[in-house]
Amino acid sequence: MEERDIAAVLTEQVSEAVDTGRGLRIVGGGSKAFLGQAEATDVLDIGGHRGIVHYEPVELVITARAGTPIAEIEAVLAAHGQMLPFEPPRFGPTATLGGTLAMNLSGPRRPFAGAARDFLLGTRIINGRGEMLRFGGEVMKNVAGYDLSRLMAGSHGTLGVLLDASMKILPRPPAELTLRQELSPEEAIRQLNTWAGQPLPLSAGAYDGACVYLRLSGSETALRAAQRRIGGEPVEDGADFWHRLREHEHAFFRHPGRLWRLSVASSAAPIELPGNWLVDWAGAQRWYAGDADAAMVRQAAVRAGGHATLWRGEADAPRYQPLAPMVLALHRRLKAALDPAGILNAGHPLYPQA
């Protein structure tokens, strides 16, 4: 089936759901299902809507369909010495562009390059009225008015069915080096923030409870100069370390039981909860494996300037931190405008109050 026909079929399915009032559960590669699925039983499968629509290596722009595997996009970019700047985690070989953007997932490069939404230039979506809409373009100067393309990133498919996305891409750095230093938790947080504020070619920073890991990206000359300034021991398998961290294959993630993701201020002091901790994003993303109850975890996250998400396991609270009243009211207004019948990923745990 041609792309035009697949997009038309998907639009018809949404229109039928609007007419019947039946909710839709949007499915791509299924690699992110563990983060919570919609309650709707009717499936809208976008996996067949795949392929790279347009790619201009010189212009640093790529447009692809939502069902395109991330691995396919990255392979094409790598052949031209380029990359997706936000270093998206896949969490499985079936990961698609649509699912990655819908979750706004970003890897270790996030604090130094930006999030997935920061590189979205334009999108084509199906809204909850069964209408096909296009927002933005393929260059920043074409983005006028409300930036609804970036609104799709992190919406978990609750505001629109993503069909295509145009993204800014970047050249791959000519060289990379990972350094390791043994530090206490307090020293690690302090140093990560200090280094992040200096003119260093940093592209990742993490702490596993014993050692700080820093990734430097750039020219060989810049890396050598930064190494002399920072110190530390080179890690021979640095690329493998960051891959395992990004894909949750690091030994830390083998802990049984509940796993929490805390998004906090990067300078926040080490959080005092019993269990095991791993710090990523130079302090701004902290993973917690422990038995503290949900209320304690979320209160600790708020005190540290952020919020907590139950990434894995069961708890006596919602998976996602409840939205503040003003934020929830804004979400409901957006939902009413884009999906008035509430059929897109109906019952998704991201917004249990809506």
Disulfide bonds with the S-S distance in Angstrom:
none
